[in-house]
């Protein structure tokens, strides 16, 4: 594993590359959730599995608690870094809010080989309203709020939720223009109910696959056995077939 620093606007993003031996190997860029981390969601187990298929993984850390628009811009910087420095095709995996940002980026016409949406919201304002409760109403009224996640403060301004309302994620899903799509959702996800994943899947064109996981919740941590083999197989079959290990 290599530790990197990737320029993105006014800051550098910490990143970790799990490389392959090939000089132009394909790469999966992994985007974490809003309060998640690059190590979460069984990302390390996924990197180990797809490395065996000659696919690199690039995990990175968003600017903490940034807006959706900023996340999209940072994804663009990381994907461009990957394509420029690894000299191979790139696919994108996003979890939760990182999945929504990945979808918006992919629908913008970005050059990608595949897209994986894990626990992706279909309606960001409704999702954050459910998470934040009365604090969401305060944000709508123009007040800044501080909430706590695992004991750590998260500072939010009204502009944060205004930005969430800008993209139409259904339209984004319908605009993928043949990009291979895999939608992964835990059936026990109480943060983003599985109907969100189903609806995005239904809006997207082909090729697409839907993987609903019984007994799996929102975080995916400690649940690698339920989805890592399926994601690796999908990348091997649908996204990077000419890089198969034989």
C-alpha positions in Angstrom: 0.0 0.0 0.0 1.2 3.5 -0.9 0.3 6.7 0.9 -0.5 9.6 -1.4 -1.6 13.2 -1.4 -3.9 14.2 -4.2 -4.3 17.9 -5.1 -8.0 19.0 -5.2 -8.7 22.7 -5.3 -7.4 24.5 -2.2 -6.2 21.3 -0.4 -4.6 18.0 -0.8 -6.6 14.8 -0.1 -5.0 11.9 1.8 -5.2 8.8 -0.3 -4.0 5.2 -0.1 -3.2 3.1 -3.2 -3.3 -0.7 -3.3 -1.3 -1.2 -6.5 -1.0 -4.1 -8.9 2.2 -5.2 -10.6 1.0 -4.3 -14.1 2.1 -0.9 -15.4 -1.4 0.0 -16.7 -3.7 -1.8 -14.4 -7.4 -0.8 -14.0 -8.3 0.9 -10.7 -11.4 1.1 -8.5 -11.7 4.5 -6.7 -13.5 4.2 -3.4 -15.5 7.1 -1.9 -16.6 6.9 1.7 -19.9 8.2 3.3 -20.5 11.6 4.9 -19.2 10.6 8.4 -17.4 7.5 7.2 -13.7 6.8 6.6 -11.6 5.3 3.8 -11.1 2.2 6.0 -14.8 1.7 6.6 -17.3 -0.4 4.8 -14.9 -3.4 4.5 -12.8 -1.4 2.0 -9.6 -3.2 2.9 -11.2 -6.6 2.4 -12.4 -5.4 -1.0 -9.0 -4.1 -2.0 -7.4 -7.5 -1.1 -10.0 -9.4 -3.1 -9.7 -7.3 -6.3 -5.9 -7.0 -6.1 -5.9 -10.7 -6.9 -7.7 -9.9 -10.1 -5.0 -7.4 -11.2 -7.2 -4.4 -10.2 -5.8 -1.6 -8.1 -7.8 0.2 -5.4 -7.5 3.9 -4.5 -9.1 4.9 -1.3 -9.2 8.6 -0.3 -10.6 10.9 2.3 -13.0 13.7 1.4 -12.7 17.1 3.0 -14.5 16.3 6.3 -18.2 17.1 6.2 -18.1 18.9 2.9 -21.0 19.7 0.6 -22.1 17.4 -2.1 -20.8 19.8 -4.8 -17.4 19.8 -3.2 -17.4 16.0 -3.0 -18.1 15.8 -6.7 -15.2 18.1 -7.4 -12.9 16.0 -5.2 -14.0 12.8 -6.9 -13.1 14.4 -10.3 -9.6 15.3 -9.0 -9.0 11.8 -7.7 -10.3 10.0 -10.8 -8.1 12.3 -13.0 -5.1 11.5 -10.8 -5.8 7.8 -11.1 -6.1 7.9 -14.9 -3.0 10.1 -15.3 -0.7 8.2 -12.9 -1.9 4.6 -13.3 -2.5 4.8 -17.1 -5.4 2.4 -17.0 -9.2 2.6 -16.9 -11.0 3.6 -13.7 -14.3 2.5 -12.1 -15.9 4.3 -9.1 -17.5 2.9 -5.9 -19.3 5.2 -3.5 -21.0 4.5 -0.2 -24.0 6.5 1.2 -23.5 10.2 0.5 -20.3 9.3 -1.3 -22.5 7.1 -3.6 -24.7 10.1 -4.4 -21.7 12.2 -5.2 -20.3 9.4 -7.4 -23.6 9.1 -9.2 -23.7 12.9 -9.9 -20.1 12.8 -11.1 -20.7 9.7 -13.4 -23.8 11.3 -14.9 -21.8 14.4 -15.9 -20.2 12.5 -18.7 -17.1 11.4 -16.8 -14.9 8.8 -18.5 -15.5 5.7 -16.3 -15.6 2.0 -16.9 -18.1 1.2 -14.2 -20.1 2.5 -11.2 -20.9 0.9 -7.9 -23.5 2.5 -5.6 -23.6 1.2 -2.0 -26.4 2.3 0.3 -27.0 5.2 -2.0 -29.8 7.7 -1.2 -32.2 8.5 -3.9 -33.5 11.6 -2.1 -30.8 13.4 -0.2 -33.0 16.0 1.5 -35.3 13.3 2.8 -32.4 11.2 4.0 -30.7 14.0 5.9 -34.0 15.2 7.3 -34.5 11.7 8.7 -31.0 11.7 10.2 -30.9 15.2 11.6 -34.5 15.6 12.7 -35.1 19.0 14.3 -31.6 20.1 13.4 -32.6 19.8 9.7 -35.5 22.2 10.3 -33.1 24.6 12.0 -30.8 24.5 9.0 -33.8 25.3 6.7 -34.6 28.3 8.9 -31.1 29.6 8.3 -29.4 28.5 11.5 -26.0 26.7 11.7 -26.0 23.5 13.9 -23.5 21.2 15.5 -24.4 17.5 15.8 -22.3 14.7 17.2 -21.2 11.5 15.4 -19.5 8.9 17.6 -18.7 11.7 20.0 -17.1 14.0 17.4 -18.7 17.4 16.5 -20.0 17.9 13.0 -20.6 21.6 12.1 -23.3 22.2 9.4 -24.5 25.4 7.8 -27.7 26.1 5.9 -25.7 26.1 2.6 -25.1 22.4 3.2 -28.7 21.4 2.8 -29.3 23.9 0.0 -26.6 22.1 -1.9 -28.3 18.7 -1.3 -31.3 19.9 -3.1 -29.6 20.7 -6.4 -29.1 17.3 -8.0 -31.9 15.1 -9.3 -30.5 11.6 -8.5 -33.2 9.9 -10.6 -32.3 11.9 -13.6 -28.6 11.2 -12.9 -29.3 7.5 -12.8 -31.2 7.7 -16.1 -28.3 9.7 -17.7 -25.5 7.1 -17.2 -25.6 6.3 -20.9 -24.7 2.6 -20.8 -22.2 2.8 -18.0 -22.2 -0.6 -16.2 -23.9 -0.1 -12.9 -24.0 -2.2 -9.8 -26.4 -1.1 -7.0 -25.7 -2.7 -3.6 -28.0 -2.2 -0.6 -28.4 -3.8 2.8 -31.9 -5.0 3.6 -31.5 -3.9 7.2 -30.4 -0.4 6.3 -32.3 2.0 8.5 -30.4 5.1 7.5 -31.1 4.8 3.8 -33.9 2.2 3.3 -33.4 -0.3 0.5 -36.2 1.2 -1.6 -33.7 4.0 -2.4 -31.4 1.5 -4.1 -34.3 -0.2 -5.9 -35.6 3.1 -7.3 -32.2 4.2 -8.6 -31.7 0.8 -10.2 -35.1 1.0 -11.9 -34.3 4.5 -13.3 -31.0 3.4 -14.8 -30.5 1.9 -18.2 -28.6 -1.3 -19.0 -26.2 -2.9 -18.2 -27.2 -2.9 -14.5 -27.3 -5.3 -11.6 -29.0 -5.1 -8.2 -27.6 -6.8 -5.1 -29.8 -6.7 -2.1 -28.2 -8.1 1.0 -30.3 -9.8 3.8 -29.1 -9.1 7.3 -26.7 -6.2 6.2 -27.1 -2.7 7.6 -25.9 0.7 6.5 -22.2 0.6 7.4 -21.1 -2.6 5.6 -18.3 -2.9 8.1 -17.6 -6.5 9.2 -19.9 -7.7 6.4 -17.4 -8.4 3.7 -18.4 -12.0 3.1 -21.9 -10.8 2.0 -20.8 -8.6 -0.9 -17.0 -8.5 -1.6 -17.0 -11.7 -3.7 -20.0 -10.4 -5.7 -18.4 -7.0 -6.3 -15.1 -8.6 -7.3 -16.9 -11.0 -9.7 -18.9 -8.1 -11.2 -15.7 -6.1 -11.9 -14.1 -9.1 -13.4 -17.0 -10.0 -15.6 -18.6 -6.7 -16.5 -16.1 -3.9 -16.1 -12.5 -5.0 -16.6 -12.8 -8.4 -18.5 -9.7 -8.0 -20.6 -7.6 -7.7 -17.4 -8.6 -11.2 -16.2 -6.0 -13.2 -14.4 -5.4 -16.4 -16.4 
